[in-house]
């Protein structure tokens, strides 16, 4: 079978790199090891003696309007020995707006510098672990932050060009200087240009955006809890997710210098991102999904399935677009909220990341490309793998709500229902409240529930709920959630640690210096016992029914049909549990309420949920066969209310 072009190029590189690297490694490996195939980079270089330097890369933009091109600060930690021996090294890059304002990681580390302005502490463990193994680690201050020129534009051209220009410089296509304002050139003669980008949240978002430019030399990205479309960070189909926009965020991370000179950019952000939820050219520029076809890099994607900061639609649509274009991919999905895998699966994460970078940047044939595509956390600290995600046997299955014995307490099955259900938006209540009273007739929601399942039912992928609703007012927001009703112990994603608790002991991951320790506080799973778990969510402004990109006032008494995109998940509803679909109005703290308080009537004959069931309708039919609808406990206890969701896509901020 012929090898596709993308795979053929990779295979050729890997073979050549493995041979070349094996020859080079023979200089410092034992004779026996030198004759074995190289499968893992080893810590053979001095971290204490590493080169630490700073350069300023010309972005080619003048975002702050001062009449000269912006330069972004690039801090570099690289092993000294390879350059002395005439060998070039690959680069691991984390481009971030948080290096001086807010910090990185669970311990909010900042960059620190010596008297010469060279970096002493590079946040996170990447430099401690990978520099001794023959990688350079590069930390880029996005334009407008820390020691860089320019202005923050929240995922736009300036943000992305901040990092892309560095990749270009590493590959000899851009200019850099030894100082922020001087003319002495800096050249990256020490690197082979092969670059991998990594980062959590905004940092990972930049990796997505740079990959979507198709820049040559970027070989892989590892986006963790990252945004793929900034519109979907701030809105869900027209419904606002936060009470502020990207102008607030840019002001939050701007350096003092940038804050003083970037008023014009701030005004453009305000004008381009109206709080109406309408799609504007501002959002088009910040939509990386549309450019997935340009991606040349492989992608190792990581996300928490209960992330209520960078909500999971962002990873789902990015993953699907990459799959459509044949991009090589790997994925980890945890039960946490907005948490780095270093803080919920530390040993396995470091090992897997090590193997991934060795494979993608050094070309080592270590088998990670033949390992299962997906790691999924099924219970706290209990992981399963699947060869392809979603599994090939997943089939979209249409589930139908129907009326039950009580108003607002209906059934969920494969047969089309009839009749109506009515509820009134109550912005004081949340998905937790709805799930708690799903078996009760309450005014604020309509719930539809299967009987107890006779076998496990796995949902894997993204769902969609189509409703036909008639409002009584000119504005209305809708929410739809899928709920697993049954006793379980899950990560407490709504707690302060979003599923982890930080302890006092430390473990070390690489070499240390006096100014940069590789030792980090140990974490453990923070768990809670529940008998209701919300596994997928979606929201919309009903005014976008006619056009998903522009909302209009509703006509009271008129029926509108709209489809809500629900977040992707991978969840097993165990035998004995029940699956519920709940449709309601404002989901407190997760979307903002409309300007009115509507009552909505659902036409059940024109309402349905398309759910990704492993095994399809047949599996759903088997799991629900012969079960009557049995009422559960009077109150289903879930996690505490999510509370005010963070509006900063960063580490624990």
C-alpha positions as CSV (number, residue, x, y, z in Angstrom):
1,X,0.0,0.0,0.0
2,X,1.5,3.4,-1.0
3,X,2.5,5.7,1.9
4,X,0.6,9.0,1.8
5,X,2.8,12.0,1.2
6,X,2.6,13.4,4.7
7,X,3.5,10.0,6.2
8,X,6.1,9.4,3.6
9,X,8.0,12.6,4.4
10,X,7.9,11.8,8.1
11,X,9.1,8.2,7.6
12,X,12.0,9.4,5.6
13,X,13.0,12.0,8.3
14,X,12.7,9.5,11.1
15,X,14.9,6.9,9.3
16,X,17.6,9.4,8.5
17,X,17.4,11.1,11.9
18,X,17.6,7.8,13.8
19,X,20.7,6.8,11.9
20,X,22.4,10.2,12.3
21,X,21.5,10.5,15.9
22,X,22.7,7.0,16.7
23,X,26.0,7.9,15.2
24,X,26.3,11.1,17.2
25,X,25.2,9.5,20.4
26,X,28.0,7.0,20.0
27,X,30.3,9.7,21.2
28,X,29.0,9.6,24.7
29,X,27.2,6.2,25.0
30,X,28.9,3.0,26.0
31,X,30.0,0.8,23.0
32,X,27.2,-1.6,23.6
33,X,24.6,1.1,23.8
34,X,26.0,2.8,20.7
35,X,25.2,-0.3,18.6
36,X,21.6,-0.4,19.8
37,X,18.8,1.6,18.2
38,X,18.4,4.9,20.0
39,X,14.9,5.1,21.5
40,X,15.2,7.7,24.2
41,X,17.2,10.9,24.7
42,X,19.2,10.7,27.9
43,X,20.3,13.5,30.3
44,X,23.9,13.7,29.1
45,X,24.4,17.5,29.0
46,X,25.0,19.9,31.9
47,X,22.0,22.0,32.9
48,X,24.1,24.0,35.3
49,X,26.4,25.0,32.4
50,X,23.6,25.6,29.9
51,X,23.7,28.7,27.7
52,X,21.1,31.2,28.9
53,X,20.5,34.1,26.5
54,X,17.9,36.6,25.3
55,X,17.2,37.9,21.8
56,X,14.5,40.1,20.4
57,X,12.9,38.9,17.2
58,X,11.5,41.4,14.7
59,X,7.8,40.5,14.1
60,X,7.4,42.7,11.0
61,X,4.5,44.5,12.6
62,X,4.1,47.9,14.3
63,X,1.2,47.2,16.6
64,X,1.9,50.0,19.0
65,X,2.3,52.6,16.2
66,X,5.7,54.0,17.3
67,X,7.1,54.0,13.8
68,X,9.4,50.9,14.1
69,X,8.8,47.2,13.9
70,X,7.8,45.4,17.2
71,X,10.4,43.1,18.7
72,X,9.4,40.2,21.0
73,X,11.7,39.0,23.8
74,X,12.8,35.4,23.4
75,X,14.5,33.8,26.4
76,X,16.6,30.7,25.6
77,X,18.1,27.9,27.7
78,X,20.1,25.4,25.6
79,X,22.8,22.8,26.2
80,X,26.3,24.2,25.7
81,X,28.0,21.1,24.5
82,X,26.3,20.4,21.2
83,X,27.2,23.8,19.7
84,X,30.8,23.2,20.9
85,X,30.8,19.9,19.1
86,X,29.2,21.3,15.9
87,X,25.8,19.7,16.5
88,X,22.4,21.4,16.3
89,X,19.5,20.9,18.6
90,X,15.7,21.1,18.2
91,X,13.5,23.6,20.2
92,X,10.6,23.3,22.6
93,X,8.8,26.6,22.7
94,X,6.2,28.1,25.1
95,X,4.9,31.5,23.9
96,X,2.9,33.2,26.7
97,X,1.4,36.5,27.9
98,X,1.8,35.3,31.5
99,X,5.6,35.4,32.2
100,X,5.5,38.6,34.2
101,X,1.9,39.4,35.1
102,X,0.4,36.1,36.3
103,X,2.7,33.2,36.3
104,X,2.7,29.7,34.9
105,X,1.8,26.4,36.4
106,X,0.2,25.4,39.6
107,X,2.7,27.5,41.6
108,X,2.4,30.6,39.4
109,X,6.0,30.8,38.4
110,X,7.4,33.9,36.8
111,X,10.5,34.4,34.7
112,X,13.4,35.8,36.7
113,X,16.6,37.4,35.3
114,X,20.2,38.0,36.4
115,X,22.0,41.3,36.3
116,X,22.8,40.9,32.6
117,X,19.1,40.3,31.7
118,X,19.5,36.6,31.0
119,X,16.8,34.3,32.2
120,X,17.5,32.5,35.6
121,X,14.2,30.8,36.2
122,X,12.2,29.6,33.2
123,X,8.8,28.6,34.5
124,X,7.7,25.0,34.5
125,X,9.9,21.8,34.2
126,X,10.5,21.8,30.5
127,X,14.0,23.3,30.6
128,X,15.1,21.3,33.6
129,X,14.1,18.1,32.0
130,X,14.7,18.6,28.3
131,X,17.8,20.7,28.1
132,X,20.0,18.0,29.6
133,X,18.5,15.7,27.0
134,X,19.6,17.8,24.0
135,X,16.8,20.2,23.5
136,X,16.7,24.0,23.6
137,X,13.8,25.5,25.6
138,X,12.5,28.9,24.5
139,X,10.1,31.1,26.3
140,X,8.5,33.9,24.2
141,X,6.9,37.0,25.7
142,X,3.9,37.8,23.4
143,X,3.8,41.3,22.0
144,X,2.8,43.8,24.6
145,X,3.8,41.6,27.6
146,X,6.9,41.5,29.8
147,X,9.9,42.7,27.8
148,X,8.3,42.7,24.3
149,X,7.2,45.6,22.2
150,X,3.8,45.9,20.6
151,X,0.3,45.3,22.0
152,X,-1.8,42.3,23.1
153,X,-4.6,41.7,20.6
154,X,-6.0,38.5,22.2
155,X,-5.4,35.8,19.7
156,X,-5.2,38.0,16.7
157,X,-2.4,38.8,14.2
158,X,-0.1,40.3,16.7
159,X,-0.4,37.4,19.2
160,X,0.2,34.8,16.5
161,X,2.9,36.6,14.7
162,X,4.8,37.0,18.0
163,X,5.4,33.3,18.0
164,X,5.4,32.6,14.3
165,X,8.2,35.1,13.8
166,X,10.3,33.2,16.3
167,X,9.8,29.9,14.4
168,X,10.8,31.8,11.3
169,X,14.0,33.1,13.0
170,X,14.9,29.6,14.2
171,X,14.7,28.5,10.6
172,X,16.7,31.4,9.2
173,X,13.8,33.4,7.8
174,X,13.5,36.3,10.2
175,X,15.8,38.8,12.0
176,X,16.6,39.0,15.7
177,X,18.8,41.3,17.7
178,X,20.8,41.0,20.9
179,X,19.0,43.9,22.5
180,X,15.5,45.4,22.4
181,X,16.6,48.5,20.5
182,X,20.1,47.8,19.1
183,X,21.3,46.8,15.7
184,X,23.5,43.8,16.5
185,X,22.0,40.7,14.9
186,X,21.5,37.4,16.7
187,X,21.5,34.2,14.6
188,X,20.1,30.8,15.6
189,X,23.1,28.9,14.4
190,X,22.8,26.4,17.2
191,X,19.4,24.9,16.1
192,X,18.3,22.7,13.3
193,X,15.0,24.6,13.3
194,X,12.8,21.7,14.2
195,X,10.4,23.3,16.7
196,X,7.6,21.9,19.0
197,X,5.2,24.3,20.7
198,X,3.6,23.5,24.0
199,X,1.5,25.4,26.5
200,X,-1.6,25.5,28.6
201,X,-4.6,27.7,27.9
202,X,-3.6,31.0,26.2
203,X,-0.1,29.5,25.5
204,X,-1.7,26.4,23.9
205,X,-4.0,28.7,22.0
206,X,-1.0,30.4,20.5
207,X,0.3,27.0,19.5
208,X,-3.0,26.2,17.7
209,X,-2.9,29.6,15.9
210,X,0.7,29.3,14.8
211,X,0.1,25.8,13.5
212,X,-2.9,27.1,11.5
213,X,-0.5,29.4,9.6
214,X,1.3,26.3,8.2
215,X,4.6,27.8,9.1
216,X,7.6,25.7,8.0
217,X,9.7,24.2,10.8
218,X,6.9,23.8,13.3
219,X,6.9,20.0,13.6
220,X,4.5,19.4,16.5
221,X,2.2,21.2,19.0
222,X,1.0,20.2,22.4
223,X,-2.0,22.4,23.2
224,X,-3.3,21.9,26.7
225,X,-6.8,23.2,27.6
226,X,-6.5,25.5,24.6
227,X,-8.8,27.7,22.6
228,X,-9.4,26.9,18.9
229,X,-11.8,29.8,18.2
230,X,-11.9,32.9,20.5
231,X,-15.6,33.5,19.7
232,X,-16.2,30.1,21.4
233,X,-14.3,31.3,24.5
234,X,-16.6,34.3,24.9
235,X,-19.9,33.1,23.4
236,X,-22.0,30.0,22.8
237,X,-24.0,30.5,19.7
238,X,-24.8,34.1,20.6
239,X,-25.2,33.5,24.4
240,X,-22.5,35.4,26.4
241,X,-20.4,33.2,28.6
242,X,-18.8,36.1,30.5
243,X,-19.8,39.6,31.6
244,X,-16.7,41.1,29.9
245,X,-14.9,40.8,26.6
246,X,-11.4,40.5,25.2
247,X,-10.6,44.2,25.9
248,X,-10.7,43.4,29.6
249,X,-8.3,40.5,29.1
250,X,-5.8,42.4,27.0
251,X,-5.7,45.1,29.6
252,X,-5.1,42.5,32.3
253,X,-1.9,41.0,30.7
254,X,-0.5,44.2,29.0
255,X,2.8,45.3,30.4
256,X,2.8,48.8,32.0
257,X,4.6,50.1,28.8
258,X,2.0,48.6,26.5
259,X,-0.9,49.8,28.6
260,X,0.3,53.3,28.2
261,X,0.7,53.1,24.4
262,X,-1.9,50.7,23.2
263,X,-5.1,52.7,23.6
264,X,-5.9,52.5,19.9
265,X,-5.5,48.7,19.9
266,X,-7.8,48.5,22.9
267,X,-10.5,50.6,21.1
268,X,-10.3,48.3,18.1
269,X,-10.8,45.3,20.3
270,X,-13.9,46.9,21.9
271,X,-15.3,47.8,18.5
272,X,-14.6,44.4,17.0
273,X,-16.1,42.3,19.8
274,X,-19.5,43.7,20.6
275,X,-21.3,42.1,23.5
276,X,-24.3,41.3,21.2
277,X,-22.7,37.9,20.4
278,X,-22.8,38.7,16.7
279,X,-19.9,37.2,14.6
280,X,-17.7,40.0,13.3
281,X,-14.4,40.0,11.3
282,X,-12.6,40.3,14.7
283,X,-13.7,36.7,15.4
284,X,-12.9,35.4,11.9
285,X,-9.3,36.5,12.4
286,X,-9.2,34.5,15.7
287,X,-10.8,31.4,14.3
288,X,-8.1,28.8,13.8
289,X,-10.5,26.0,13.0
290,X,-11.1,27.4,9.5
291,X,-7.4,27.0,8.7
292,X,-6.9,23.5,10.0
293,X,-6.1,22.5,6.4
294,X,-2.9,24.5,6.6
295,X,-1.6,22.6,9.7
296,X,1.7,20.7,9.0
297,X,2.5,19.9,12.6
298,X,1.4,16.8,14.5
299,X,-0.9,17.6,17.4
300,X,-0.9,16.1,20.9
301,X,-4.1,17.6,22.4
302,X,-4.9,17.6,26.1
303,X,-8.2,18.8,27.7
304,X,-10.3,18.4,30.9
305,X,-13.8,17.1,30.1
306,X,-15.1,19.4,32.9
307,X,-13.2,22.5,31.8
308,X,-15.6,25.4,32.4
309,X,-12.9,28.0,31.5
310,X,-11.8,27.0,28.1
311,X,-15.0,25.0,27.4
312,X,-14.6,21.7,25.6
313,X,-16.2,22.7,22.3
314,X,-12.8,24.3,21.6
315,X,-11.0,21.0,21.6
316,X,-13.9,19.1,19.9
317,X,-14.1,21.2,16.8
318,X,-10.3,21.5,16.5
319,X,-9.9,17.7,16.8
320,X,-12.6,17.1,14.2
321,X,-11.1,19.6,11.7
322,X,-7.6,18.2,12.1
323,X,-9.0,14.7,11.5
324,X,-10.7,15.9,8.3
325,X,-7.4,17.1,7.0
326,X,-5.4,14.0,8.0
327,X,-3.2,15.6,10.7
328,X,-1.4,13.1,12.9
329,X,-3.0,13.3,16.4
330,X,-3.0,12.1,19.9
331,X,-5.3,13.0,22.8
332,X,-5.6,12.9,26.6
333,X,-9.0,13.6,28.2
334,X,-9.2,13.9,32.0
335,X,-12.0,14.3,34.5
336,X,-10.6,17.6,35.6
337,X,-11.4,21.2,34.9
338,X,-8.8,23.6,33.7
339,X,-5.8,21.7,34.9
340,X,-2.4,20.8,33.5
341,X,-1.6,17.0,33.2
342,X,1.6,17.6,35.2
343,X,-0.8,18.2,38.1
344,X,-3.1,15.2,37.7
345,X,-0.9,12.4,36.1
346,X,2.6,13.6,36.6
347,X,4.8,10.6,36.0
348,X,2.9,9.3,33.0
349,X,2.7,12.8,31.5
350,X,6.4,13.5,31.7
351,X,7.2,10.0,30.3
352,X,4.7,10.4,27.4
353,X,5.7,14.0,26.6
354,X,9.4,12.9,26.6
355,X,8.6,10.1,24.1
356,X,6.4,12.4,22.0
357,X,9.1,15.1,21.6
358,X,11.8,12.4,21.0
359,X,9.7,11.0,18.3
360,X,8.6,14.2,16.6
361,X,11.7,16.4,17.1
362,X,14.5,13.9,17.2
363,X,13.0,11.3,15.0
364,X,13.4,8.4,17.4
365,X,11.4,5.3,16.5
366,X,10.1,4.7,20.0
367,X,6.7,3.4,19.1
368,X,4.6,6.2,20.4
369,X,3.1,6.7,16.9
370,X,1.8,3.1,17.1
371,X,0.4,3.5,20.7
372,X,-3.3,4.0,21.3
373,X,-4.5,7.4,20.1
374,X,-6.4,8.3,23.2
375,X,-6.0,8.1,27.0
376,X,-9.2,8.8,28.8
377,X,-9.8,9.1,32.6
378,X,-12.8,7.0,33.4
379,X,-12.6,7.5,37.2
380,X,-10.2,9.6,39.3
381,X,-6.7,8.3,38.5
382,X,-8.1,5.4,36.5
383,X,-7.3,5.6,32.8
384,X,-8.2,3.6,29.8
385,X,-6.9,3.8,26.2
386,X,-8.6,3.5,22.8
387,X,-6.9,3.0,19.5
388,X,-8.9,5.7,17.7
389,X,-10.9,8.5,19.2
390,X,-13.9,8.6,19.0
391,X,-14.0,4.8,18.6
392,X,-14.8,3.6,15.1
393,X,-18.0,1.9,16.3
394,X,-19.4,5.2,17.5
395,X,-22.7,6.0,15.8
396,X,-24.8,9.2,16.0
397,X,-28.1,8.0,17.7
398,X,-31.2,10.2,17.7
399,X,-32.9,10.2,21.1
400,X,-36.4,11.5,21.5
401,X,-38.0,13.2,24.5
402,X,-41.6,12.4,25.4
403,X,-44.1,13.5,28.0
404,X,-44.4,11.6,31.3
405,X,-46.8,11.3,34.1
406,X,-45.9,14.7,35.5
407,X,-45.4,18.0,33.8
408,X,-41.7,18.6,33.0
409,X,-40.8,15.0,34.0
410,X,-40.7,13.0,30.7
411,X,-39.0,10.0,29.1
412,X,-36.1,9.6,26.7
413,X,-35.9,6.9,24.1
414,X,-35.8,6.1,20.4
415,X,-39.4,6.7,19.6
416,X,-40.7,10.1,18.5
417,X,-42.6,11.9,21.2
418,X,-45.5,14.3,21.0
419,X,-47.1,17.0,23.1
420,X,-45.4,20.0,24.7
421,X,-43.4,20.9,27.9
422,X,-43.2,24.4,29.3
423,X,-40.7,26.0,31.6
424,X,-39.8,29.6,32.7
425,X,-36.2,30.8,32.8
426,X,-34.8,31.2,36.3
427,X,-31.4,32.8,36.2
428,X,-30.8,32.0,39.9
429,X,-30.6,28.3,39.1
430,X,-27.9,26.2,37.5
431,X,-27.4,22.8,35.8
432,X,-26.7,21.4,39.3
433,X,-30.1,22.5,40.5
434,X,-31.9,21.1,37.5
435,X,-30.1,17.7,37.8
436,X,-30.9,17.6,41.5
437,X,-34.7,17.8,40.8
438,X,-34.9,16.1,37.5
439,X,-37.5,13.6,38.8
440,X,-39.6,16.5,40.2
441,X,-42.0,18.8,38.4
442,X,-40.3,22.2,38.7
443,X,-41.0,25.4,36.8
444,X,-37.5,26.1,35.5
445,X,-36.7,23.1,33.4
446,X,-38.0,20.2,31.4
447,X,-36.3,16.8,32.1
448,X,-36.4,13.6,30.1
449,X,-35.0,10.4,31.6
450,X,-34.4,6.8,30.5
451,X,-35.2,3.9,32.8
452,X,-32.3,2.2,34.6
453,X,-29.8,0.8,32.1
454,X,-29.4,-2.9,31.9
455,X,-25.8,-2.6,30.5
456,X,-23.2,0.1,30.3
457,X,-23.7,2.8,27.7
458,X,-20.7,4.7,26.4
459,X,-21.0,8.2,24.8
460,X,-17.9,9.3,22.9
461,X,-17.8,12.5,20.9
462,X,-20.0,15.6,20.5
463,X,-23.8,15.7,20.8
464,X,-26.4,18.1,19.4
465,X,-29.8,18.9,20.7
466,X,-32.4,20.4,18.3
467,X,-35.4,22.1,19.9
468,X,-38.5,23.9,18.6
469,X,-39.4,26.4,21.2
470,X,-42.0,29.2,21.5
471,X,-41.0,32.1,23.7
472,X,-43.2,34.7,25.5
473,X,-40.6,37.5,25.2
474,X,-38.3,39.0,22.6
475,X,-35.1,37.5,24.1
476,X,-34.4,34.0,25.4
477,X,-31.4,31.9,26.2
478,X,-31.5,28.1,26.1
479,X,-29.3,25.4,27.8
480,X,-29.3,21.7,27.3
481,X,-27.3,19.2,29.4
482,X,-26.8,15.4,29.4
483,X,-26.7,13.9,32.9
484,X,-25.7,10.5,34.3
485,X,-28.1,9.8,37.2
486,X,-26.4,7.4,39.6
487,X,-24.0,7.1,42.4
488,X,-20.3,7.8,41.6
489,X,-17.1,9.3,42.9
490,X,-15.7,11.9,40.5
491,X,-13.1,14.6,40.5
492,X,-14.4,17.7,42.2
493,X,-14.1,19.9,39.1
494,X,-16.2,22.6,40.7
495,X,-13.9,23.0,43.7
496,X,-11.1,25.5,44.0
497,X,-8.5,23.1,42.5
498,X,-10.8,22.0,39.7
499,X,-10.2,18.3,40.5
500,X,-6.8,18.4,42.3
501,X,-5.5,19.3,45.7
502,X,-2.0,20.6,46.2
503,X,0.1,18.9,48.9
504,X,3.4,20.0,50.6
505,X,5.9,17.4,49.5
506,X,7.8,17.9,46.2
507,X,9.0,15.6,43.4
508,X,11.8,16.6,41.0
509,X,11.7,16.3,37.2
510,X,15.1,17.1,35.8
511,X,18.2,19.0,36.9
512,X,18.1,22.1,39.2
513,X,20.2,25.2,39.8
514,X,20.1,27.6,42.7
515,X,17.7,29.9,40.7
516,X,15.6,27.3,38.9
517,X,14.4,24.2,40.8
518,X,12.9,21.2,39.0
519,X,11.0,20.2,42.2
520,X,7.3,20.8,42.3
521,X,4.6,20.3,44.9
522,X,2.8,17.0,44.7
523,X,-0.9,16.9,43.9
524,X,-3.6,14.4,44.5
525,X,-7.1,13.9,43.1
526,X,-9.8,16.0,44.9
527,X,-12.9,13.8,44.7
528,X,-16.5,14.1,45.7
529,X,-19.3,11.5,45.9
530,X,-22.3,12.3,43.7
531,X,-25.4,10.7,42.4
532,X,-25.7,13.0,39.4
533,X,-23.0,13.9,36.9
534,X,-23.4,16.5,34.1
535,X,-21.4,15.0,31.3
536,X,-22.1,17.4,28.4
537,X,-23.5,20.9,28.0
538,X,-24.5,23.4,25.4
539,X,-26.0,26.9,25.3
540,X,-27.5,29.3,22.7
541,X,-29.3,32.6,22.2
542,X,-32.6,31.6,20.6
543,X,-32.4,34.8,18.6
544,X,-29.7,33.2,16.5
545,X,-32.2,30.6,15.1
546,X,-32.4,32.2,11.7
547,X,-28.7,33.0,11.5
548,X,-26.0,31.5,13.8
549,X,-23.8,34.6,13.4
550,X,-26.3,37.4,14.0
551,X,-29.0,37.5,16.7
552,X,-32.4,39.2,16.1
553,X,-35.2,40.0,18.5
554,X,-37.7,37.2,18.9
555,X,-41.4,37.4,18.1
556,X,-43.3,36.3,21.2
557,X,-45.7,33.4,20.4
558,X,-43.6,32.3,17.3
559,X,-42.0,28.9,17.2
560,X,-38.3,28.8,16.5
561,X,-36.2,25.7,15.7
562,X,-32.5,25.8,16.7
563,X,-29.7,23.2,17.3
564,X,-27.5,23.5,20.4
565,X,-24.0,22.1,20.0
566,X,-23.1,20.1,23.1
567,X,-19.5,19.7,24.4
568,X,-17.6,16.6,23.4
569,X,-17.1,13.9,26.1
570,X,-16.2,10.3,26.6
571,X,-18.4,8.9,29.4
572,X,-19.7,5.5,30.4
573,X,-23.2,5.6,31.9
574,X,-23.0,2.3,34.0
575,X,-25.7,-0.3,34.1
576,X,-28.3,0.6,36.8
577,X,-27.8,4.4,36.1
578,X,-30.1,6.5,34.0
579,X,-29.4,9.0,31.2
580,X,-31.2,12.3,31.3
581,X,-31.6,15.2,28.9
582,X,-32.6,18.5,30.5
583,X,-33.6,21.6,28.6
584,X,-33.8,24.9,30.5
585,X,-33.0,28.6,30.2
586,X,-30.1,30.4,31.9
587,X,-27.4,28.2,33.3
588,X,-26.3,30.3,36.3
589,X,-22.6,31.3,36.2
590,X,-22.1,29.5,32.9
591,X,-24.0,31.9,30.6
592,X,-25.4,35.3,31.2
593,X,-29.2,35.8,31.4
594,X,-31.2,37.5,28.6
595,X,-32.7,40.9,29.1
596,X,-36.1,39.4,29.8
597,X,-37.5,36.4,31.7
598,X,-39.2,34.2,29.1
599,X,-41.4,31.2,29.4
600,X,-40.7,28.7,26.6
601,X,-42.9,25.9,25.3
602,X,-41.1,22.9,23.7
603,X,-42.7,21.1,20.8
604,X,-41.5,17.5,21.6
605,X,-42.4,16.2,18.2
606,X,-39.7,18.5,16.8
607,X,-37.2,18.2,19.6
608,X,-34.4,15.5,19.6
609,X,-30.9,14.8,20.8
610,X,-28.2,13.4,18.5
611,X,-25.8,11.5,20.8
612,X,-22.6,9.7,19.9
613,X,-23.2,6.2,21.2
614,X,-20.6,3.5,20.9
615,X,-22.5,0.8,19.2
616,X,-25.2,3.2,18.0
617,X,-28.9,2.8,18.3
618,X,-28.6,-1.0,18.8
619,X,-26.4,-0.5,21.9
620,X,-28.9,2.1,23.3
621,X,-31.8,-0.2,22.6
622,X,-30.1,-3.1,24.4
623,X,-29.2,-0.9,27.4
624,X,-32.8,0.4,27.7
625,X,-34.7,-2.8,26.7
626,X,-37.3,-4.0,29.2
627,X,-36.8,-1.1,31.6
628,X,-39.6,0.9,32.9
629,X,-39.1,4.5,34.0
630,X,-38.2,4.3,37.7
631,X,-38.0,7.5,39.8
632,X,-34.7,8.1,41.4
633,X,-34.1,9.8,44.8
634,X,-36.0,12.9,45.6
635,X,-32.9,15.0,45.2
636,X,-29.8,14.0,43.2
637,X,-26.6,15.4,44.7
638,X,-24.0,16.6,42.2
639,X,-20.9,18.8,42.5
640,X,-21.4,22.1,44.2
641,X,-22.4,25.0,41.9
642,X,-19.6,25.8,39.5
643,X,-19.5,29.4,40.9
644,X,-18.1,32.3,38.9
645,X,-16.2,30.9,36.0
646,X,-12.7,32.3,35.5
647,X,-12.6,34.7,32.6
648,X,-8.8,34.4,32.1
649,X,-7.5,31.5,30.0
650,X,-4.5,30.8,32.2
651,X,-3.2,28.7,35.1
652,X,-5.5,28.7,38.1
653,X,-6.4,32.4,37.5
